[in-house]
Amino acid sequence: MDKIRLRNDIILFASLLLAALAVWGALKLLQKPGKYVVVEIEGKVSAVYALDGDLKLDIVTADGHVNKLVIENGKARIESADCPDKLCVKQHAISMTGETIICLPHKLVIRIEGEGGVDAVT
């Protein structure tokens, strides 16, 4: 009885792992390179930058907190921040549509958009 249960558990685990890998692979194949970096502060778009240029700038929130955004080689990342946990700095550089970098203490979202996905350009 235990051997049958173990075999069934292994089959279930392998099936779930295979399904997860298939979904992940499909998402990666459908993801497209981004065109714009959208900066949102407190849920409102504050700026939009082209992803194809090189740029370093400080993003200052209404509370006076600062995050340094770097756009280079078609990728965007947060280089430094004055938040306590620095999770936004630890996130990898983003370049594909739908990818985000989020700094919760500063209510800041950096998002990658593709063609036709940007409301306004500043």
DRENZAVEX-928886 format. One record per residue (C-alpha): residue number from 1; residue in three letters; chain; y, z, x. Coordinates in steps of 0.02 Angstrom, whole numbers, plus 50000, padded with zeros to 5 digits. Layout:
DRENZAVEX-928886
i->NUM&aa->Ala&ch->A&Y->Y&Z->Z&X->X .
...
END
This chain:
DRENZAVEX-928886
i->1&aa->Met&ch->A&Y->50000&Z->50000&X->50000 .
i->2&aa->Asp&ch->A&Y->50122&Z->50044&X->50141 .
i->3&aa->Lys&ch->A&Y->50087&Z->49879&X->50231 .
i->4&aa->Ile&ch->A&Y->50130&Z->49780&X->50074 .
i->5&aa->Arg&ch->A&Y->50290&Z->49879&X->50049 .
i->6&aa->Leu&ch->A&Y->50341&Z->49854&X->50232 .
i->7&aa->Arg&ch->A&Y->50305&Z->49668&X->50221 .
i->8&aa->Asn&ch->A&Y->50409&Z->49654&X->50062 .
i->9&aa->Asp&ch->A&Y->50552&Z->49751&X->50142 .
i->10&aa->Ile&ch->A&Y->50550&Z->49634&X->50293 .
i->11&aa->Ile&ch->A&Y->50549&Z->49481&X->50180 .
i->12&aa->Leu&ch->A&Y->50695&Z->49551&X->50079 .
i->13&aa->Phe&ch->A&Y->50795&Z->49594&X->50235 .
i->14&aa->Ala&ch->A&Y->50763&Z->49423&X->50313 .
i->15&aa->Ser&ch->A&Y->50813&Z->49335&X->50150 .
i->16&aa->Leu&ch->A&Y->50975&Z->49433&X->50137 .
i->17&aa->Leu&ch->A&Y->51017&Z->49400&X->50319 .
i->18&aa->Leu&ch->A&Y->50983&Z->49214&X->50298 .
i->19&aa->Ala&ch->A&Y->51091&Z->49207&X->50142 .
i->20&aa->Ala&ch->A&Y->51234&Z->49298&X->50230 .
i->21&aa->Leu&ch->A&Y->51225&Z->49178&X->50378 .
i->22&aa->Ala&ch->A&Y->51227&Z->49029&X->50260 .
i->23&aa->Val&ch->A&Y->51382&Z->49092&X->50170 .
i->24&aa->Trp&ch->A&Y->51470&Z->49132&X->50334 .
i->25&aa->Gly&ch->A&Y->51428&Z->48959&X->50403 .
i->26&aa->Ala&ch->A&Y->51489&Z->48872&X->50246 .
i->27&aa->Leu&ch->A&Y->51654&Z->48967&X->50252 .
i->28&aa->Lys&ch->A&Y->51680&Z->48923&X->50435 .
i->29&aa->Leu&ch->A&Y->51644&Z->48738&X->50402 .
i->30&aa->Leu&ch->A&Y->51766&Z->48732&X->50256 .
i->31&aa->Gln&ch->A&Y->51906&Z->48825&X->50346 .
i->32&aa->Lys&ch->A&Y->52044&Z->48712&X->50411 .
i->33&aa->Pro&ch->A&Y->52170&Z->48735&X->50551 .
i->34&aa->Gly&ch->A&Y->52335&Z->48807&X->50490 .
i->35&aa->Lys&ch->A&Y->52508&Z->48730&X->50499 .
i->36&aa->Tyr&ch->A&Y->52623&Z->48878&X->50464 .
i->37&aa->Val&ch->A&Y->52637&Z->49064&X->50500 .
i->38&aa->Val&ch->A&Y->52702&Z->49157&X->50348 .
i->39&aa->Val&ch->A&Y->52780&Z->49328&X->50376 .
i->40&aa->Glu&ch->A&Y->52781&Z->49446&X->50227 .
i->41&aa->Ile&ch->A&Y->52868&Z->49615&X->50226 .
i->42&aa->Glu&ch->A&Y->52834&Z->49729&X->50077 .
i->43&aa->Gly&ch->A&Y->52754&Z->49584&X->49983 .
i->44&aa->Lys&ch->A&Y->52901&Z->49464&X->50001 .
i->45&aa->Val&ch->A&Y->52904&Z->49312&X->50114 .
i->46&aa->Ser&ch->A&Y->53035&Z->49344&X->50246 .
i->47&aa->Ala&ch->A&Y->53004&Z->49197&X->50362 .
i->48&aa->Val&ch->A&Y->52895&Z->49044&X->50393 .
i->49&aa->Tyr&ch->A&Y->52866&Z->48969&X->50565 .
i->50&aa->Ala&ch->A&Y->52774&Z->48813&X->50623 .
i->51&aa->Leu&ch->A&Y->52612&Z->48853&X->50712 .
i->52&aa->Asp&ch->A&Y->52630&Z->48706&X->50832 .
i->53&aa->Gly&ch->A&Y->52777&Z->48779&X->50930 .
i->54&aa->Asp&ch->A&Y->52789&Z->48924&X->51051 .
i->55&aa->Leu&ch->A&Y->52890&Z->49072&X->50993 .
i->56&aa->Lys&ch->A&Y->52913&Z->49258&X->51030 .
i->57&aa->Leu&ch->A&Y->53014&Z->49362&X->50910 .
i->58&aa->Asp&ch->A&Y->53036&Z->49539&X->50846 .
i->59&aa->Ile&ch->A&Y->53001&Z->49569&X->50663 .
i->60&aa->Val&ch->A&Y->53107&Z->49715&X->50604 .
i->61&aa->Thr&ch->A&Y->53065&Z->49798&X->50438 .
i->62&aa->Ala&ch->A&Y->53192&Z->49880&X->50322 .
i->63&aa->Asp&ch->A&Y->53144&Z->50049&X->50397 .
i->64&aa->Gly&ch->A&Y->53187&Z->49987&X->50572 .
i->65&aa->His&ch->A&Y->53006&Z->49971&X->50632 .
i->66&aa->Val&ch->A&Y->52971&Z->49829&X->50753 .
i->67&aa->Asn&ch->A&Y->52821&Z->49714&X->50778 .
i->68&aa->Lys&ch->A&Y->52827&Z->49577&X->50911 .
i->69&aa->Leu&ch->A&Y->52754&Z->49414&X->50845 .
i->70&aa->Val&ch->A&Y->52695&Z->49285&X->50971 .
i->71&aa->Ile&ch->A&Y->52653&Z->49106&X->50924 .
i->72&aa->Glu&ch->A&Y->52579&Z->49003&X->51066 .
i->73&aa->Asn&ch->A&Y->52442&Z->48874&X->51090 .
i->74&aa->Gly&ch->A&Y->52426&Z->48853&X->50901 .
i->75&aa->Lys&ch->A&Y->52386&Z->49037&X->50871 .
i->76&aa->Ala&ch->A&Y->52484&Z->49187&X->50809 .
i->77&aa->Arg&ch->A&Y->52461&Z->49368&X->50862 .
i->78&aa->Ile&ch->A&Y->52552&Z->49532&X->50864 .
i->79&aa->Glu&ch->A&Y->52589&Z->49576&X->51045 .
i->80&aa->Ser&ch->A&Y->52662&Z->49749&X->51017 .
i->81&aa->Ala&ch->A&Y->52708&Z->49866&X->50876 .
i->82&aa->Asp&ch->A&Y->52783&Z->50040&X->50857 .
i->83&aa->Cys&ch->A&Y->52655&Z->50093&X->50725 .
i->84&aa->Pro&ch->A&Y->52543&Z->50242&X->50768 .
i->85&aa->Asp&ch->A&Y->52371&Z->50158&X->50759 .
i->86&aa->Lys&ch->A&Y->52413&Z->49986&X->50832 .
i->87&aa->Leu&ch->A&Y->52274&Z->49902&X->50732 .
i->88&aa->Cys&ch->A&Y->52382&Z->49747&X->50710 .
i->89&aa->Val&ch->A&Y->52394&Z->49729&X->50899 .
i->90&aa->Lys&ch->A&Y->52205&Z->49747&X->50916 .
i->91&aa->Gln&ch->A&Y->52168&Z->49605&X->50794 .
i->92&aa->His&ch->A&Y->52126&Z->49436&X->50870 .
i->93&aa->Ala&ch->A&Y->52247&Z->49289&X->50868 .
i->94&aa->Ile&ch->A&Y->52240&Z->49188&X->50707 .
i->95&aa->Ser&ch->A&Y->52252&Z->49000&X->50681 .
i->96&aa->Met&ch->A&Y->52145&Z->48950&X->50530 .
i->97&aa->Thr&ch->A&Y->52205&Z->48944&X->50349 .
i->98&aa->Gly&ch->A&Y->52180&Z->49106&X->50257 .
i->99&aa->Glu&ch->A&Y->52172&Z->49216&X->50411 .
i->100&aa->Thr&ch->A&Y->52287&Z->49368&X->50413 .
i->101&aa->Ile&ch->A&Y->52351&Z->49506&X->50524 .
i->102&aa->Ile&ch->A&Y->52404&Z->49661&X->50429 .
i->103&aa->Cys&ch->A&Y->52507&Z->49811&X->50484 .
i->104&aa->Leu&ch->A&Y->52491&Z->49938&X->50343 .
i->105&aa->Pro&ch->A&Y->52614&Z->50067&X->50409 .
i->106&aa->His&ch->A&Y->52751&Z->49934&X->50414 .
i->107&aa->Lys&ch->A&Y->52694&Z->49843&X->50255 .
i->108&aa->Leu&ch->A&Y->52686&Z->49683&X->50358 .
i->109&aa->Val&ch->A&Y->52569&Z->49535&X->50330 .
i->110&aa->Ile&ch->A&Y->52557&Z->49385&X->50447 .
i->111&aa->Arg&ch->A&Y->52464&Z->49244&X->50358 .
i->112&aa->Ile&ch->A&Y->52413&Z->49067&X->50408 .
i->113&aa->Glu&ch->A&Y->52444&Z->48929&X->50281 .
i->114&aa->Gly&ch->A&Y->52397&Z->48746&X->50283 .
i->115&aa->Glu&ch->A&Y->52473&Z->48588&X->50209 .
i->116&aa->Gly&ch->A&Y->52571&Z->48619&X->50049 .
i->117&aa->Gly&ch->A&Y->52537&Z->48806&X->50051 .
i->118&aa->Val&ch->A&Y->52712&Z->48867&X->50095 .
i->119&aa->Asp&ch->A&Y->52844&Z->48903&X->49963 .
i->120&aa->Ala&ch->A&Y->52997&Z->48905&X->50077 .
i->121&aa->Val&ch->A&Y->53035&Z->48873&X->50259 .
i->122&aa->Thr&ch->A&Y->53166&Z->48977&X->50349 .
END
